[in-house]
Amino acid sequence: MRYTLPPMHTLRAFEAAARLRNFTLAGEELHLTASAVSHQIRALEAFYGTALFRRQLRQRRMRMRQLQIERAQRGGHGRGGREG
């Protein structure tokens, strides 16, 4: 079976937004605007066909599916599961 991966820039935006829990801070880290991060997250959501963040006024909250993807990414890339 062949698997298709999402574009790398969307995964970078997702990882930063998930870790920092903030699109603005993720954008600062990636040298992007919060709007650019949001667009990349939306592209990733379209790729997976599911919402990864629950959007509220100026606040994004992770959803369970997002946590599962985040854990799978860490386990699949040899990061050791924890950063410190």
Secondary structure, DSSP 8 states (H G I E B T S, - for coil): -------HHHHHHHHHHHHHT-HHHHHHHHT--HHHHHHHHHHHHHHHTS-SEEEETTEEEE-HHHHHHHHHHHHHTT--S---
